[in-house]
Amino acid sequence: MPKNDWTSEDVRNILLNPKYCLSTPPVISEGQWIEANARLIRELGPEIYLRQLLDTMKEPV
């Protein structure tokens, strides 16, 4: 059965993933992606942010 409830982690993982601004057509603009990720860096701290970004980029497309 599909999951219908979004968690804050689900949203964060989408915002972290650059494929959403690089897709055709893009889901969000590059500017929106940069703005969202700058905010995540401030909220999470750079080390946690970079670890989560790296983990996101390791996931299969």
N, C-alpha and C positions, 0 to 999 in steps of 0.2 A: 504494500500500500504506500503511495507517495506521501512524502512529508509536506505538509502545507504551512507549517508554522516556521517563520523566519526567526532566527536568533541573532543577537548582536554579532556573534562570531561568524555567522553566514554572511552578513552584510560586510563585515570587516574583510573577510576573505575575498569577496567580490571586488571591493575597493582596492585591495592590495594588488590584484592581478592585472597587469598591464594589457592582457589580451582583450579586455573589454573596451579599451580606447584604441586598440590597434586593429580590431576586427573590421570587416567590411559588411555592412555599414557599422560604424562604431556605436557601441551602446552608450558610452559617455565620451565627451570630448577630451582631448589630451589636457586641456586647461583644467577641466573638472577633476580629472584623475590626479593631476599634480596638486591641486588645491586640497583634495581629500587626503592624499598621502602626506602632504606637509602637516595637516592637522593630526593625522595618526602618529607621525613622528613626535609631535609635541605632546600628545596624550600618552603614548606608550613609552617614549624614550627611544633613542636611536638603536640601542642594542636589541631590544625586544622587537622593534619594528623590522630591523634588518633580518633577524632570525625568521620572523613570520613571512617576510617577503621571499626569502630564500626557499622556505618550505613550500610556499605557494607556487614558485617557479619550478619546483621539482615535480609537481603533480602532472600527470599526463594530460594532454590537451583533449 
